[in-house]
Amino acid sequence: MAKRQPESVARLDSTYMKHYDAYMDRHQRKKKRLVRRLVMFALLVSIVAGSMVFYHMKQQSLYAEKEEKYQQLQQEMTALEQEEKGLEQEIELLKDEEYVLQIARTNYFFSKEGEIIFKMPNEDPSY
């Protein structure tokens, strides 16, 4: 609105003053709309930026979990590869008849012809 004139000055009701008052009203409404638009734009930008930050943080935590799981699986794979190598070596040894006979003699008390097997206790005597 237009500035209020001091009481001592009379306001003229001319067409110019009516146009000027209308212009000032339009100008004030434009300012209000501009402020509203700027506030809404700032709110929208802050919501979008906040959601992007939230999404980024979520993706970082997901990536960290996946990386940790990947490292764990790598270690497990390495252990399994070593176990596989050991089993392949054992397969090769089991193809040898002498090795199979040695295992049978130590684990299953398999004896040769005329041989006697004595089982010795594994623990020390108590006396």
Summary of the structure (lengths in Angstrom):
residues: 127
radius of gyration: 46.8
end to end distance: 114.8
largest distance: 142.3
contacts: 208
relative contact order: 0.03
helix: 72%
strand: 0%
